[in-house]
Amino acid sequence: MAMPTRKLLGRPDVTSALVLIAVALLAWMAARDLPWGTLHQPGPGFFPKSLTLLLGSLSIVLLARGGLSDTTPVSSLWPERAGGIRVAIMLTALLAYLLLLEPAGYLIATAGLFLVLLRWVGRQGWAITFGTAVLAAAGSYLLFARWLMVSLPAGLWAP
């Protein structure tokens, strides 16, 4: 017998899969005009289109799995109030990072993001939070800017 649509959509895997399929479709639409290239000389569309196909395929598998398994409803998976506050802090920190990356620069914005996430989301002590933030920002800067030669926003450090 067919399962009611409302009960099927209330399953976490089905809900997640549908959202991920929508993300994959949007990403495909954004990359549709980029040429694939070849395996030996990939074009600008090779990486985004390949990832989009992978995401879409895995989402379909998740959708099938969610439709076949009997799991708890989505409503029971939402975090308690404290967890919801941490999620809101994390989303706000990521938005602030996005907005401050250019004006503040990569090093300051990244260290600030780690400070917020480790202290108020991860509930770490100040010593671990500060040390990790400095090491993560400096280490990722050295990796991307110096070793891989990626241009990162200088912000306040610009001459």
C-alpha positions in Angstrom: 0.0 0.0 0.0 1.3 3.5 -0.8 2.5 5.6 2.0 0.8 9.0 2.5 2.9 11.9 1.1 2.8 13.8 4.4 4.3 10.9 6.3 7.0 10.3 3.6 8.0 14.0 3.6 8.3 14.0 7.4 11.2 11.6 7.3 14.6 13.2 7.8 16.4 11.4 4.9 13.6 12.3 2.5 13.5 15.9 3.5 17.4 16.2 3.4 17.5 14.5 0.0 14.9 16.8 -1.5 16.8 19.9 -0.3 20.1 18.5 -1.6 18.5 17.7 -5.0 17.3 21.3 -5.2 20.8 22.5 -4.4 22.2 20.2 -7.1 19.7 21.5 -9.6 20.5 25.2 -8.7 24.3 24.5 -8.9 23.8 22.8 -12.3 21.9 25.7 -13.6 24.6 28.1 -12.4 27.3 26.1 -14.2 25.4 25.0 -17.3 27.2 27.4 -19.7 30.7 26.5 -18.5 32.5 24.1 -20.9 33.4 20.6 -19.6 36.7 20.3 -21.3 38.4 16.8 -21.2 39.8 14.6 -18.5 43.3 15.7 -19.4 42.4 19.3 -19.9 39.4 20.1 -17.8 37.4 23.2 -18.5 36.0 25.6 -16.0 32.8 23.6 -15.8 34.5 20.2 -15.1 34.7 20.5 -11.3 31.3 22.2 -10.6 29.4 20.0 -13.0 31.1 16.8 -11.7 30.3 17.7 -8.1 26.8 18.6 -9.0 26.3 15.2 -10.6 27.8 13.5 -7.6 25.6 15.5 -5.2 22.5 14.7 -7.3 23.3 11.0 -7.5 24.0 10.6 -3.8 20.8 12.6 -3.0 18.7 10.2 -5.1 20.2 7.3 -3.2 19.4 9.1 0.1 15.9 9.7 -1.1 15.4 6.0 -1.9 16.9 5.0 1.4 14.6 7.5 3.3 11.6 6.2 1.4 12.3 2.6 2.3 13.4 2.9 5.9 11.2 3.7 8.9 12.9 6.4 10.9 11.9 9.1 13.4 10.1 12.1 12.1 11.9 15.4 11.3 10.1 17.2 14.1 11.7 15.0 16.8 15.2 15.8 15.5 15.2 19.6 16.1 17.6 20.5 18.9 16.6 21.7 22.3 16.5 25.5 22.8 20.3 25.7 23.7 21.1 23.8 20.5 18.9 26.0 18.4 20.7 29.1 19.9 24.1 27.5 18.9 22.8 26.9 15.4 21.7 30.6 15.2 25.1 31.8 16.4 26.9 29.6 13.9 24.7 30.9 11.0 25.2 34.5 12.2 29.0 34.0 12.4 29.1 32.5 8.9 27.1 35.5 7.5 29.4 37.9 9.4 32.4 36.1 8.0 31.1 36.5 4.5 30.4 40.2 5.0 33.7 41.0 6.8 36.1 38.9 4.7 37.0 41.7 2.2 37.1 44.7 4.6 38.8 42.9 7.5 40.9 40.6 5.5 41.3 36.8 5.5 43.5 36.5 8.7 41.3 38.6 10.9 37.9 37.3 9.6 39.0 33.7 9.8 40.4 34.0 13.3 37.2 35.8 14.3 35.1 33.0 12.9 37.1 30.4 14.7 36.8 32.4 18.0 33.0 32.5 17.7 32.6 28.9 16.6 34.9 27.4 19.2 33.9 29.5 22.1 30.1 29.9 21.8 29.2 26.9 19.6 31.8 24.4 20.6 32.0 25.7 24.2 35.8 25.5 24.5 37.9 27.4 27.0 39.6 30.6 26.1 43.1 29.2 25.8 42.0 26.4 23.4 39.8 28.8 21.5 42.4 31.5 21.0 45.2 29.1 20.2 43.2 27.2 17.7 41.9 30.4 16.1 45.3 31.8 15.6 46.8 28.5 14.4 43.9 27.8 12.0 43.9 31.3 10.5 47.7 31.5 10.1 48.1 27.9 8.9 45.3 28.1 6.3 46.8 31.5 5.2 50.2 29.9 4.7 48.7 27.0 2.9 46.5 29.0 0.5 48.3 32.3 0.1 51.9 31.2 0.2 52.1 27.6 -0.9 49.1 27.4 -3.3 49.5 31.1 -4.3 45.8 31.8 -3.9 45.0 35.5 -3.7 43.3 36.2 -0.4 41.7 39.5 0.8 44.3 41.5 2.7 41.8 43.9 4.3 43.4 45.8 7.2 46.8 44.3 6.4 46.9 45.9 2.9 49.7 48.5 2.5 
